[in-house]
C-alpha cells in the first residue's frame, strides 16, 4: 500500500527534482514512436456469431481510425478504453477502440491495413485474415445424447403450441435508411410453471440487417396472455440495415424445457394433439428453438441530392453545443475546443464537427468519448480538439458545423454555431 507524502514549504529542492522528473517523463512520451496494432479475438468464427476486433494505439494522445469497407463483413463500434503505466521510470499510455465483426456469408476475408491518423503522422496496422464457417449447430441435444439421454429439437414458432413458449418482436418501424439504427424489443414467453434454460441469446435470422449486441441478462416480468400466465424475458436492442432492399427478418432462441408428463386420461381441447403427447409424460427435457413470426423490413438508400460535403453517415436527430477554453491567450498558446453532439442515432458514424475556416489556426486530431443515455442509440458524443493560434489578427474561434440525415424529414440537416470571441 502506498503511503501519502506531504511536502513542506521548505522542500523546494525536492519539488524541483519532482518537476524535472515529470517534465522528463512528458518529454519521453512526446518523443515515443507511435505504435498501432490490430487484433481479433478469434481467427475463425461461425456465420451466426461475431468476434471482437481491437485497434490499439500507443505513443499518441489522440487519434482517428478510418475503418475500411470489407465486402461481406460488418463492423459495429463497441467502445473505447485507455491504459497508462509507469514501469522502471518509463511512462506509457495506450488507447484501444473495439468493434464487433459480423459476416454476411461464409468464406475467408482479409481486413486490410487500417490507417490510424494521429496529430503528427498516419500509421498503418497490419492486415488481419479471418475465416467464416457455417452457422454453429445446436449442441445441447447432442451432448445429452452422448450421455445416454434421448432428446430431439423442436421448433416452436408463434402460433404453434403457443401455450408452451413463443416469441414476439416489435421493431419501431419497418422502413429505415442504410446505416440507421432502429430500436427493437424482443420478448420471449414461457408458460408459467415450466422451467426453461436458455442455450443461446436471441439470434437474428435473415440478411440485410445487423443486430446490436444483446445484454446477457434480460429483464424478467410476468404477463397474462389469453388468460394464461407467462414468464417473459425482454431484450431492448437495435437493428441496423446494411443492404438495400426488402428483407425477411425473424428471430429465434435455443432453450431446454423441463416438462411434466400428464397422466393418461381422456383428452379434450388443445391437449388432444400428438404434438403435446410428445411434450407431456413424467418429467422430460425438451430442446426447442422458439422463433418469432417472419416480417418484412425495408432498407432505403440515402439520397444524393443535398448531401453535404462534411456528411459522415450520421443518421438520426442531433443537437450541437460548442465551448472553448481559455478565451484570453497569446499567439502560440493552445485552446481546447469541446464539441458535444447529443441526441438519438447511429453514434458510431458521428465524426467530429468541423471548423468552417481554419485559416490562421493549427489544428490537431480530436479525441472522442461516447456517453450512453438509455439504449445504445441515445446519448452524447464529446469531442475535444486542440487549436493553436498562428495569426495575431484572429479575433474568434471560427464557427463549427455538423451535418446529419434526418430520417423523419427525409433530408440532410447542418447544425452550425456562432464564432467564439477571443482576446489575443
Secondary structure, DSSP 8 states (H G I E B T S, - for coil): --------TT-HHHHHHHHHHHHHHHHHHHHS--EEEEEES-SEEETT-EEEEEEEEES-S-EEE-----TTEEEEEEEEEEEEEEETTEEEEEEEEEEEEEESSSEEEEE---EEEESS-EEE---EEEEEES-----HHHHHHHTT----EEEEETTSSTTTEEEEEEES-SEEETT-EEEEEEEEEEETT-EEEESS--EEESSSEEE----SS-EEEEEEETTEEEEEEEEEEEEEE-S-EEEEEEEEEEEEEEEEE--S----GGGSSHHHHTT-SEEEEEEEEEE---EEEEEE---STT--TT--S-BEEEEEEEEEE-SB--TT-EEEEEEEEEEEE-GGG----EES--TTEEE---EEEEEE-SSTTEEEEEEEEEEEE--TT--EE--EEEEEEETTTTEEEEEE---EE-B-
